[in-house]
Every structure is written in structure tokens, then in C-alpha cells.
Amino acid sequence: MLRSLLRFVLFLFAAAALAAETAPAPKVRSLKITLLSTMLADGPTLGEWGFAALVEVDGHRLLFDTGAHSDVVLRNARALHVDLTTVPEVVLSHSHEDHVGGLLTLRASVLPESPHALARVHVGQGLFLPRHEDGLPGEANPMILIKSQHEKTGGQFVVHNAPVQLYPGVWLTGPVPRKHPERNWSGSGTIETAAGTTEDNIPEDSALLFDTEQGLVILTGCGHAGVVNILEYARVIVRPARIHALIGGIHLFNASEKTLAWTSGRLRELGVESVIGAHCTGIETVYRLRADLGLDRKNAVVGAVGADFELGAGIHPGPIAPVMASLTPTSAP
């Protein structure tokens, strides 16, 4: 009798394990990404060389990057009536000041009303390593100082050295393998690693991935790891699906003709269906991607503060992006 009971229990465990293995991976059902910092802005919002976006996904809210100036994202959030007191988590794509500059001001703004808001910050391994910029004295990594100041408010950092699922169907890549030699960084700095001092290629650069029925949605800060590397890695982490939307900065504003041709060719192969090219992407680069990927003004736009992407509804570009979209690189002033 005892032996039969044991067999039955083992059978239940095996069945549960099999069910877990064969169960479909969770998909994101509701997603809205709103830009809070980028260069293009109008009305009461402010533009800057920086990036930030509010992510609302299946009842969860998080802030992706925090802009450059200490107060721009806060002012834009207020102008757009975005409540940050109900945003518990932050993702910093990398350590550059144009993505981390608003963290302390934003944390201070929500602390009196909501001590847990903007408290938990996810980063990629390597974000806190010492850095130096050519020709400039002192420490070049602003996050070394920001870390201690944020922690004094009760905030905490979670460092990821591998992909992690933050919510069902929502992944943070952590550091992205550099399969292709995409040099999407300035080349003017060094970083101190355990192996010694070397060129700073922003090893911590991370992106957010959203697995939807329509395909993968990718949110990047600067894409220093290379947009093709990021998209291909996303298909390894999640599944080999089409890229339903690519949103954020991909650091191609000063790319050569050869680089643009190669990149757009690879993005076309990956099935990119929509693009909001913000921050360091470059205005002409957006036009180029639109043409090369066979997209149009509805699904390939220059990112503006207040613009958003909503799953099932597509891109809402805001009032100024369609004006930019009506220009061509040859007719733009």
C-alpha cells in the first residue's frame, strides 16, 4: 500500500514537471510605452539629449532610464500628467549621464508620498565600474556617486549578469553578447575591469524585451551593444519571433552609409514592423530605416516627448513628429 502511494506521488510530481515544461510561455497582453525624455519636444514638454520612457505592462509600471538633466523627466511627467508615485521600479540601460541624470531628483519627488516609488533599480553587470574619459580628469562614471545617494533614501540596486524575467513575458537582457562588431559607442573612454583597463564599450548595456502575440517589442536606451546584437539576443532569450516594434535610441545618428545599409538589411531580415527612433538614433536614420524596411509614416517615426506605442493600437506620435515625418532628408532645413 505504501509503495503504491509512493508511486502515485512520484507520478503527480512527474506530471506537474511535464506540464510546466510544455505550458506556453506567458505573453504580454497590455503594453504602453510613453517617451518622457528625448530631443524632440513641443508645447509644455522639454527636449534634451537624453532618454527616458514610462512602461505600463499588464498592471505593472516601471521607468526605463531617467534622462540627462536632473529635472527634465520630472517636468515632462507633470506636463503629461504622468503619476510617478505608483512606479516602484526603474531600469537603467547603462551608466551614461544622459540616461541616469534624473534618478535622484525623481526619487526625491516621490519620496514624501510614496517611499517605495522609484526605489528598486535594475542594472546590468558592469554599470558601477570606474571609468575615465580621454583628456578629462577624475571619475567619469556618474553612477558611482549616484549609487550611494540613492541608497541613502532607502533605494536599492539589483545587478543582473544574465537575462531575467521581471514580470511574465517581460525580460531584461542584462549584458548583451557582441556577436557582430557593431561599434555603437564613442571610443573616447576607458573602463577598469578585473582584467585591467580597457576601452569602454559599455559592457552593461541592457534592453527590455516584451513577448506579445504580435511578436517581440524591444525598448533600448542607446543600443550601445548594437541594435542587431540586441535583437538577435532577444530572439535567443525569448523566442525566434518577428520584431513587432523597436523603440528608443540605437546610436546610429553618425553612422556611415556602409553601417546603415548593413543594419537596415539585418533589421529587414528580422521582420521589424514598427520603429520609434528616439534620442541617438538620428532623424535621417529614421527616414532611412523607414525606406529600407518598407515602412511608412504610421509605423516609423522620430520619437518625441509624449509619443507612445500601445500594443494593438500602434504608434501615437504626438503633434510634432508627423511634421518631422513630412520632411525628407533633402528638403529638411
N, C-alpha and C positions, 0 to 999 in steps of 0.2 A: 504493500500500500504506500509506504513512504517512498519507495523507489519510483512508483508511478506518479506520485505527486511531484517529485523532483524533476522527472522528465517533462511533466506538464509546465512547471515553472520555467524550465530551460527553453521549452518551446515558445512560451509567451515572450521571453526576452529576445529570442531569435527573430520572432515575428515583428516585434517592435523595432528591432535594429534594421530589419529589411524594409519596413515601412518608412523609417527615417531616411534610408538610403535612396528609396525610389520616390519619395514625396517631391513634388515640384518645388523648385526654389521660389521663395516669396517674391512677388512683383510689386513694385510701387504702383499705387492706384491713383494717388493725388499728388501733384507736384507743381509748385510755383516758385520760380527763381526771379527775384527783383534786384536790379542793379542799384547800389547805393553809392558807389564811387567809380568814376571813370572820367575821361577828359571831356566828353560831350555832355552839355547840360543846357537847360534853358529855364525860364521862369524863376521860381524861388529856389531852385536847386543850384548847387555849385559843382563845377567840374574841377578836376585835378589830375595830375599824373599819379594815379593810384588805382586800387581796385578793392571793391567790397560788394557782397551780394547777400541778401536775405534768402534763405532756403526754407520753404514750408512744404513738408512732405509727410503725408499720411498722419497728420496731427502733431508732428514734431516740427520744431523751429530751431534753426541754427544760423549763425552768422559766419560767412566764409570770407575771411580777410577783413581788414578794418581801415583801409585807405591809408593815405600818406600823412596829411595834416591832422593834428590832434582833434580838430572839431568838425571836419567836413562831413564825415559819415553821420555824426550826431545831428548836425543841422539839416542834412538831406533827409534823414529819417523823420525828423519833426515836420519838415516841409511836405513829406509824402504821407504823413500820419501813420508811420510805422512804429508800433509799440515794441520797444526792445526789452521791456521789463519781463516779458514772457519768453525770452530767448535764453535758455540755460547754457547752451554750448557754443563754442567758437571753433572754427578750423582755420589755422594759419597755413597757407600753402607753402610759404618759405619765409626766410628771415629778413628780406629786404624792407627798408623803411617805408616804401610806398604801399606796403601791404600790412604793416604792423603798427603804423604810426598812431592810429586812433584807439588802440586797445585800452590804454589806461584811462583816457577821457570817457570812453563809453562805459567802462566798468564803474567809474565814479558816478556817472549819471544815473545808473540804475540801482546802485547800492542802497540808498536810503529806503527805497520802496521794495526792492526785491534782492536780498543778499545773495541769492543763488543764481541770479541772472548774469550771463556772460562770465561765469566763473570757471567752468571747465573748458580747457583749451587743448585741442588735439593738434599735434605737430608731428612731422616726420623726423626720423633719426638724423642727427647732424645739425639741426636747426640752432643749437646753442654753442656750436664750435667757434672758437676765436677766429676772427678774420681781419685782413688788412687790405686796404686799397692802395694801389700804386701812387706814390707821391703824397700820401696823406698820413699824418702821424696818428698814433693811438689805435684803439679798438674800433673796428668798422662794423661789428655786429650789434645792432641796437637791442637785440633780444636778450643779451646778457644782463643789461640793466633793467629792461622791462620785466624780466622774469622775477627778480626779487621784489620789485614794486607791486607786481600783480599778486604775488603770493602773500604780501603783507595785508592785502584786502580780503584774504580768505580764498583767493583763487588758486587753481591748481593746473598743472600741465600734464598731459598724457602723451608720452613719446612712443611713436609706432615705428618699428623697423621692418614691418611687413604689412600686407593688406589686412584690413579689419572691417567687419561689417558693423557699422554704427547703429543702424536700425534695419529692420527687414528690407532687403533689396537696396540698401544704401551702403556703399563701400567707400572707404578712404584708401587710396593706393599705398600710402607710405612711400618711401623712396622708389623711384621708377628705374628699372634696368635700362641702360643706354645701349640698346641693340643697334640702333642706327646712329651714325656720327652727326647728330643734329647739334650744332654749337649755338644754342639759343641763350647765350649769356655774354657779358661784356668782355671777359677775358682780362680785365684790369685788376683782379684781386687774387689774393691767396687765402688759403684756409689751413688751419693747424689740425691735423688728424693724428690718430695713433701711429700712423705710418710715417708721419713727418709733415712738413709744409709742402703744399702743392697748389696748383691752380684751383681757384674756387669755381667749380662747375655747379654749385648749388645742389649738393647731393640730396638734401632733404626734400626737394621739390615734390609736392604731392597734389593730387587731384581728387575730386569727388565723383563717384560713379553712381548712377541710378538705373536700376534694371526695371524696365517697363515692358508692357506687352508690345509697344510700338518699336522697341529697340532700346539701346543704351543712350542715356543722356550724360554728357560729360561736362563738368564745371572745372575750369582751370583758373589759376591766378595769373601766371606769366607763361606757363608751359616751358620753363627752362629745361626740363628733361627732354623736350622735343615733342611736338604735338603727335607725330606719328608713333613715337615710342609710347606715349601715354595711351593713345587709342588702341594700339596693339596689345599693350599690357592689360587694359581694361577687358579686352576680349578673352584674355587668359584668366583673369581673376573671376570674372562673372560668367560669361558665355560668349561664343563667337557670333554675336548678333550684329545687325546693322547699327550704325551710329545715328540715332534719331535726331539728336541735337548736340551741337558743340557750342559751349557758352563760355565767354571770358577772354582772357588775354593769352595769346600764343606767340608773342615776341617775334613777329615777322615784319615789323614796321620798316626795318632797314635791310631786309633780306635781298639777296641777289636774284637776278632773273632765273639762274640755274636752280637756286634753292626753292623759289616759288613754284617753278614748273614741277620739280620733283615732289614737293609737298602736296600740291593740289592733285597730282596724279595719284599719290597714295591715298589721299582723303577720298577721292572718287572711287577707288577700289574698295575702300572701307564702307562705302554707302552712306556718307554723311548727307543728311536730309535737310538740316536747318543749321544756321550759323548766326550767333550774335557775337561779332568780333569787337571786343572792347579793349580798353587800356592799350597795351603794347602791340596789339595785332597790327594796327596801321589801317588807315582809311582806304588807301589804294589796294592794300592786301585783301580787304573785304570785297572790293569790286572784282579783283582778280579771282578770288575763290568763287564768287557768285557765277562768274562766266565759266570758269573751268569745271565747276561741279554741276553746271546746268540748272542753277537755282534762279530765283527771281527776287524782286523787292519784298515779297511777303515772307520769304524764308531765309534771307541772307541780308542782315542789316548791320550798320555800325552801331555799337552799343552806346546807349545814352543813360544818364541817371534817370531812374524811374521806369525804364523799359523792363519788360518782363517776358519770361517764357512760361507758359502754362500747359501742362500735359492735356492733350485733347483740343486745346484752343490755339496753340501755336504761339507766335511772337506778337506781343503788343509793343511796338517800337517807341511809343511816345510821340509828341508833336514834332520834334526836331529831326529825328533820324530819317523820316521819309523825305525831308528836304535835302538832306545829305545824299540820300539814295538816288535822288533825281539828277544828281551831278555825275558826270563821268570824269575819270582822271584827266582827260584832256581839256574839259571845259571848266573844271574847278578853278576858282580864283587863286 
